[in-house]
């Protein structure tokens, strides 16, 4: 068996593999003889089927398997000998115009991972948010909890911000109805911005039983491309108006959020604990985003095309599935992978950078880290010990925590060398500046 390696580009390689025909035939015959010991065929007892008949029936399949095994062995051997880090799966093809009568000739075309080197990280500057949880933050959170427990009482007067309305509406563009433009018994909360501002403005001030006709112009960048930039005429009829009634912050309120004693001070202490955990997550998120962006800027890497194509295809499939779940017909929900190629390129490149840093700096997470992360998240549940046990019952459930632990290790590794500048800010600003 002979193997030749050819470099087609910076990342692409091609192996020319020649497998002796005599070796293939010898192995094929050996496997057929072994099969004949147990194979079952009509008219023969097991083990009594003539080898010739086994060869006639199974010979081509066995020969194909032998050739495949030989190619895999040859490919694996050269990869190991030359320490090649293969990206994706090789493309195996018969060699073109081969005149070799003694060998089966094949080519294996594949890509390798790019070589990545890291400069010193002392040129990186990271702004670390410095945030204190205040009583005002706790008050705002409790107010949010009150809104989660809101109830509504019907009223006879005109609607105002915060009111809940039950309405029927019908919309037309150029005299014709359009998809999503009509609804019956639709629940509208004034001020929650689920509808366009023009729609909410025209609904405000109407009382039960009243109707109104008005126009709404959809933004040019509206997600519904069929109506983007167009003006629709709506007729809206109000069937009910109700005012929000927020619960008092009392013992019953506290018990509704798991404080058995009903003590408000205990509720506030638990809210503070949860905000501290959220602050920790948000600060880390801010640091991580800066570290990853800095790493991407420091390291030049061209990702293998095969990995980019695979990632773009995965993203397109996910987008298509999301559209179907939103009610888009299957024939209209197909998304081309090419749409995602730029994003896929960046995602794969970032993954390669992080992966190489983890490998070269030995930043793989420990079991202790995984448990600590799981236990931290479990604190927001009523029975945290059960949540922890559930995650560790199946290793697949730990995947998100393994990824998070890797991120923690990478960030900590870079921060040891980077310049850190503390940036005081309010908790509300931290929440607004970092994506959840």
Secondary structure, DSSP 8 states (H G I E B T S, - for coil): -EEEEEE-SSSEEEEEEEEEHHHHHHHHHHHHHHHHTT---TTS-TT-S-HHHHHHHHHHHHHHHHHHHHHHHHHHHHHHHTT--EEEEEEEEE-TT---SSEEEEEEEEEE--------GGG-EEEEEE----HHHHHHHHHHHHHHT-EEEE-SS---TT-EEEEEEEEEETTEEEEEEEEEEEEEETTS-SS-HHHHHHHTT--TT-EEEEEEE--TT-S-TTTTT-EEEEEEEEEEEEEEE---SSHHHHHHTT-TT--HHHHHHHHHHHHHHHHHHHHHHHHHHHHHHHHHHH------HHHHHHHHHHHHHHHHHHHHHTT--GGG----GGGGHHHHHHHHHHHHHHHHHHHHHT----HHHHHHHHHHHHTTSTTHHHHHHHHHTSGGGGHHHHHHHHHHHHHHHHHTTSEEEEEE--HHHHHHHS--
